[in-house]
Amino acid sequence: MPVNIPSLLPQQLLPIQGVSLGIAEAGIKRPDRKDLLVMVLDGNVEVAGVFTKNRFCAAPVVVAKEHLSVAGSIRALIINTGNANAGTGEEGITYAHATCAALAKLLGCQPQQVLPFSTGVIMERLPVERIIEGLPRALSNRKSDNWFAAAQAIMTTDIVPKGVSSQIQINGATITITGIAKGSGMIHPNMATMLGYIATDANISQSLLQEMVRHVADHSFNRITVDGDTSTNDALLLIATGKANHSQIVDRENPEFSLLQNAIMGVAIQLAQMIVRDGEGATKFITVQVEKGRTLEECSQVAYAIAHSPLVKTAFFASDPNLGRILAAIGYAGIDGLDVNDIQLYLNEVLVAEQGGRAKSYCEQDGQRVMRQSEITVRVILNRGAATTKIWTCDFSYDYVKINADYRS
């Protein structure tokens, strides 16, 4: 079961003026499940995005990036689950274009004003005809307060839908932010998460919105890992409808820019952490914090060496304080000139290692007590600089193997 994710209720996800959402059961992989989402945007809505850096990026990623670069105004997003349309060559590109054209015809806009997204099994033909047949059904039930159903419609191996809403005040106007995301396995984003969509009614220029989405991704979805695998389909979209009653934010030095960015960041971090908490087979939510490094890069190297180690992750699953595995991961992280005698390792508040070995104050009962908890912080102090970073990960359980062994069944 997911690690400490509160149940999400439909009324907790607030509508965003200028965005409506419709859902259909298109039978893309199996019948009787929500697997097609259409998100329709009013005119003059700003859209920015970041995408996977996997060189085998999926056809919809290629097409979405192309459309974002040429379209004057994005009018709709189309998202399917059950099939990633990745590793599908030119046929996949053709099918992605076909879904955009079909939705554009129904909406009376240009195909370039539609962004396609897919998630699911890689290297299988997209059942494009089922998606096109499902579009009228999705459009027939679209409404502004459909975010909860939308969160359900983008799930694959996720156990729970993931969504967050927040509100702030800017110049006397109430600004609403709502986001949904999906992801559970194949999570080591190199820009964002598997799929994430955050919308706000704030009024901000497109150039600042693009700057904001990159910053937000780097400090939220780019700080998580479940299994170290970067997906072919990762995408994070940030949508600003401009419907809130305040003057447009056009200057990053404006205090309202920081206020909005921090609020969107808060939503993104919650969504990113939900993905880890719902990691395939996860039983522990683990924060890895590396402090006092020379650079952010070396702090990240150490953090990911720990978070990606199967031996570390399985020890957490077993609640086994076999913490030499963490020292080994730090040692092979590839940090030049690292003096292991300077390093301190903490498990929550428990000092585990210092001066190159076990701390004199450490006893295994303390390590066992911490390892039994569902939320654990691994804290590594390098004592060689002022840089710090933090990432979030989970353990590896038997269920992770079972879920991925049975994924195509």
N, C-alpha and C positions, 0 to 999 in steps of 0.2 A: 504493500500500500504506500501511497505518497507520504513523504515525511513532513508532518505538521503543516499541511495546506488546509486552511479553513474552507468549509463548503462554500461554493460560490452560488449566489442567488441571482436570478435574472434582474431583479430591481436594483442590484448593486452596480450594474453597468449602465451608465447614464448615456442617453442619446446625444449625438453631436449634430447640431443644426447644419444642414448641407450634406449629410451622409445618410443613405438608406441602404438596408441590407436585406437580401433575399436568399433563401436556402431551398435546395431540392435534394431528393434522393434519386440520383441518376444511375445507380447500379454500376459504378465505375469498376469496383473490385468485387463487391458483393451486394445483394439486395438489402433493402430495409435499413439503410443507414444514411444519415446526412453526409453527403460527400461533395456537394457543389455549393459554392458561395459566390454571390454576385454583390459587389459593393458599388453603388451608384453615387456619383458625386455631382453636386450642382456645378454650374459654370463658374469660372474664375477661381477655382480652388487650387491652392499650391500643393504640389506633391514632390517629395524628395525621397531618395532611397539609397541604400548600400546593399551590396550583393556579395555572394560567395567569391572567393579567389581560387577555388578549385578549378584546375585547368579543364576538367571534364564537366564544366558547368552545364546545367540543364538547358534544353531548348527554350523554355519559358523565360529563363534568366536572360538569355541572349536577346530575345524579342522585347522583354520589358525594358532592358537597358537601351535598346535601340529606340523604342517608342518614347521613353523619357527624354532622350536627347533631341528629338525632333518635334514632338507634339507641343502645340501651343497651350493646350489645356487638357489635362487628363480627366475623362468623364466616368471611367468605370474600371474596376478590378474584377477579374474572374479567377477563382481559386478552386482547384479540384484536389481531392485526396484519393488515395488508392493507386495512383500511378504517377511517377515522378517525371515522365517524359524526359528522362536523362539517359545518355548513352544511346540515343535513337537517331543520330545522324541528321541528314537533310530532311528525312521524313518527319522527324520530331519538330523541326523548325516550321515545316509546312503546316503541321497540325496546330501548332501554337498560333500561327497566323490565322488559321481557319477559325479557331475559337474566338479570336478577337474580332474577325470580320462578322461572324454570326451575331455576336452580342452587339456590335456597332450597328448592324442593320436593325435590330430590334429597338435600339435606343435612338436611332436617327443621328448618329455621330460618325466620325471617321474611325477606321480600324486602328490608326495610330494613336487614338485617344483612349485605347483600352490596354491595360497591363495584365498579362497572363501569369499565373503562378500554379505550380503543381508540386505535390509531395506524395511519396509512396515508393513503390518498387522501381528500381533502376533497371534500364535496358529491356523494358517491355513496351510494346506498341501502345500508344495512348488510344483508348476507345473514343475517338473524337466524336463519333456519331452519337454516342450516349450523352456526352456533354452538351452538344448542340441541341439535342432533343430535350434536355433538362432545363435549358435556359429560360423558356417561357414560364415554366413552373416556378423557377427561382424568382423571376421578376414579378410574378403574380402575388407573391406573399411578402414583398419587400416593404420594410417599414423602418423607422428611425430607431426604434427601441428593440431591435433584433440582435443585439450584440451577444447575448448569451447563446442563442442558437448558432450564431456565426462562430463563436468559440468552439462549439461542439462540432461544427461542420468541417473544421480544418484539422481535427485530431486524426492521428494514425495509431501509434502504439501508446499514445497518452492514455492515462487512466482517468484523469479529470480535465475538464475544460479550464483554461487559464485566461483570466481577465481582470483588469483593474481600472477603476475610475478615480479621478481626483478633481478638485476644484480650487482655484485661487482667484484673487482679486487683482486686476490691473486697471489702474486709473478709474476705480469705481465700478468697473465692469466685471461680472463673474465669468471666468474662463473655465471651460470644462475640458478635461482630457480623458479619453477612454482608449484602452489598448487591449488587444488580444494576442495570444501567441500559441504556437504549437511546437512541441519538441519533447523528446523523451530519450531517444538514443541517436547515435550518429551525431553526437554533439561535441564539437570543438570548433566553434565558429571562428572565422577569420574576417568577420565584419559584423555579423549579427547573429540571429538564431536561425533555426530551421525556417520558420515563417513567423513574422511579427508585423502587426499593423497597429499604429498608434495614430489617433485622430484628435484634433483639437479645433475649437471654433475661434482660436486666437487669430489675429491679423498680423502676418509677418511676411516679409519679402521672401521670394523663392531662394535667393542666394544665401540668405541667413538660415533658411530652413535646411538647406543642404549642408551647410556648415554644422548646424545643430545636430542633424541625424548622425553625422560621422562622429561627433564628440560623444553623443549619447551611446552609440554602439560600442565605442572603445571603452567606455567606463561601465558597461552593463553586460550586454550579450557577449562581448569579447572578453569577458572576465569569467566565463563559465566553461566547464568541460565535464562531460559524463564519461566518454570513452576515448577521447583523443582523435575521433574521426570527423573531419570536416566534410559536411554534406555538399553534394553537387547542386543543391537547390536553395541554399540559404538566402534569405531576403528580409530586410527590415524597411518598411515604408512609413514615412511620417507625413501626415496629411494635415493641412491647415486651411480651414474653410473660410476664415475671415468674417464670420457671421457675428462675432462678439462686438459689442459697441465700444470700441476703443480705437485710437489712431494706430496706423500701421507701424510696426516695429521695423525700422530700416537701418538701425545703427547698433552694432554689437556692444558699444560702450553705454548704450541706454540701460538703466537699471532694470527695466521691464524685460529686456532680453535675458539677463541672468535669472530673473525670477521665473520666466517661462521655461528656460532650459533646465533649471533645477527641478521644477515640477514634473516635466516630461522625463527627466532622468529618474526621479523617484518611481514613476510608473514603470519605466523600463527595467530598473533593478528588481522590482517586485516580480515582474514577468520572468526575467532571466532566472531568478532564484526559484521560481515555481517550476521551471524546466528541470533544474537540478533536483529539486525535491521530488519530482515525478520521474526522475531518471529510471530507465528500464531496470526493474528489480531493486531499486534503491531502498535501503533501510536506514541509512545515516546521511545527514546533511553536514558537509565538512567545509569549513572556511580555512583556507591556507593563506597565512599572512607572513610576508617576508619583509623584514625591517632592516634599516641601516646598511643597505647595499650602496655600491658606488653609483650605479645607474638603475633606472627603471627596468632596462632590458635584462640585467643580470638578476634582479629580483624576480622578474617573470620567469627566467630560465629555471631558477630554483623552485619556484612555486609549481610550475607545470611538470617538472621532473617528479615531484612528490605526487601531484594529482593524477599523473598518467601511469604511475607504477602499479601494475597488476598486483604485485606482492603487498604494497601498502594498502591498496583498496580492499583486497581480500582479508587482510588482517583487521581492518576496520569492521568488515562484515562479521567476522568471527569474534569481535570484541577482544581480540588477542593483543596485548601490549608488546608485540614483537617489534619494538620501535627502532631497532637497528636498521630496519628496512628504510626508515625515513632518512637516517644518516647516510645510508648507501646512496639514496636518490640525490641528496644534496651533493654528495661527493662526485657523482657522475654527471652533474648538471652542466659541466663544461665551463666553470668560472675560473678564469686565469688568475693565478696568484692567491687562490683562496687558502687562508690559514685556518684549518679546522679547530685549532686551539682557541680561536676567537669566538667561535659560534656557540650560541645558546639555543636550545630547543625546548619549547614548552608545549604541553598538551593541556589545553585550557589554562588553568592557573598553576599547573604542576610543572616544575622545572625537571626536565628529563635528562638533558645532557649539557655539559660544559667542559671546557679545557680538553677537548678531544675525546671525551668518554662519558660514562654514566655520572650524573651529578651525585655528590655524596648524600644529598638530602632525599634522593629519589628512592621510593620503594614500589615494587610491582603492584601492590594493592591499590596505590593511588592511580597508577596507570590503568588498571583494570576497572576501577570505578568510573573514570572518565570514558573509557572505551565502550562501556555499556550504555552511555547516553545516546540519544538520537541526534543531537546537535553537538558538534565538536569543533574546536578551533586548534589548528596546528600553527604554532608561532615560531618562526625561525629568525633569530637576530644575528646578522652577519657581522656587525660591528666593524664596518669598513667604509661607511659613508652615511648619507642622509636620505637616500631613496627608499621608498616603501611601496609595496603593491599588495593587492588582496584579490584572490580568486575564490570561486565556489565550485565544489565538486561533490561527489557522492561515492559510496562504496560499490564493490562488485559482489553480487550475490549469485546463487544458483539460477535465479529467475532471469538474470541478464542473459545467460547462455541459452536458456530455454526459449525466451522470447525471440532472440535472434536466430536460433536454429529453426524455429517454427514460422518465421516471418512470412514466408511465401505460401504457407499451407492454407 
